[in-house]
Amino acid sequence: MVIFPLLILFVLFMFNIPVAFCLMISALSYFVFCPTGMPANMVIQRMIASSESFPMLAIPFFILAGTIMTYSGISSRLMSFAECLTGHMSGGLGQVNVLLSALMGGVSGSSNADAAMQSKMLVPEMEKRGYGRGFSAAVTAASACITPIIPPGITLILYAFMAEVSVSKMFVAGYVPGVLITIALMIVVAIQSRRKGYKPVREKAASAQEIWKEFVKSIWALFMPFGLIMGLRIGIFTASEAGAVSIIYTLLVGFFVYKELDIKMIPRIIKESVYSTCSVMLIIVSASAFSYYMSWERIPQMITEMLTSLTSSPVILLIIINVFLLVLGMFLEGTASLIILTPLLLPVATSLGIDPIHLGIVMVVNITMGGITPPFGTLIFVVCSTLKLKVVDFVKESLPFIAALVAVLLIITYIPGLVTFLPYLIG
């Protein structure tokens, strides 16, 4: 009976049932049909209790701030700045796509939001310039993997909450991996663009004066992530309060600096933010119910004992974790994976001397990559449904980008100093 909910979970996955409902149904089935002696309504109480957390307020706050940014004209200014920096390179608009995701990392914090925005805003322009739709979609989805890793990513907040580590340290730890992924994807775009004959957007590199001009235009957007990090590190506000501050900041910039935000847009912004928040929170509370079943059956302890019996080497453990997460990412949505697996993997990793900040970044990069791996990657569905593209065409073009992401994952896994030196440098 221990594996009964797991069987239900994977059967529901096979029928493409939304992840939140898969987790909820699996957990409820265990307490309803198995002789546990625990009333099923305790599971419902557990779900509700998991949402009653002050740190979790950061999630809806940052989602709302990211939505406001999209409507306030900041995205278009960041795109102009990105084009100024990379438009002269091979596959100019592809390079813009990647760099824009890196810049948007400090704005939206959500890979799905970034992929949806760029599918509507940038891909049509890429197609006009002769880029294939499959290639454009692959670049968009792969570059969206950068967004949750560069702060203030929602998954960074979730891991910090689950692992009880500093949110600000997780934020700072995301910068180097985010930059490495950006560089790796830009290299792939350049190689593929030369092979396919995609030309640069600009004939020559922008002058220092042009770059400075575009930088000044976008400085209000670029300042936001650094301002949040400084505020968190100095202790001016907590992570949840930082989310509220970011909302006020984006509203002020949208209304009074760029003057593209209109009061009539507010209902639409709130509606989009509520939908996004609800989908994330439903997965969180459902995963909490599922983790209640796992705790009841001592599954975390069993996995810890099994893994520690297999190896006492942190290097081999990290190999096992990476392979496990990469395979799981093909089937399970990233947020749910993080919530379920953090309590399972963290005790094992820390017992072998693996830094929890390092483990968090490895896990976040892993589950983010799951968004572009078939068959159930969420980024695949976001991009393909928006662009009316066949999944097969997407997968063919995405393989070089997946290879680049795996290469960066291996680098940050086995050179932990790349991840941890900045968080501990600043205290």
Buried (B, 14 or more C-beta within 10 A) or exposed (E): EBEBBBEBBEEBBEEEBBBBEBBBBBBBBBBEEBEBEBEBEEBBEBBEEBEEEEBBBBBBBBBBBBBBBBBBBBBBBBBBBBBBBBBBBBBBBBBBBBBBBBBBBBBBBBBBBBBBBBBEBBBEBBBEBEBBBBBBBBBBBBBBBBBBBBBBBBBBBBBBBBBEBBBBBBBBBBBBBBBBBBEBBBBBBBBBBEEBEBBBBBEEBBEEEEBEBBEEBBEBBBEBBEBBBEBBBEEEBBBBBBBBBBBEBBBEBBBEBBEBBEEEBEEEBEEBBBEBBEBBBBBBBBBBBBBBBBEBBEBBEEBBEEBBEEBEEBEEBBBBBBEBBBEBBEBBBBBBBBBBBBBBBBBBBEBBEBBBBBBBBBBBBBBBBBBBBBEBBBBBBBBBEBBEBEBEBBBEBBEBBBEBBBBBBEBBBBEBEBBBEBBEEEE
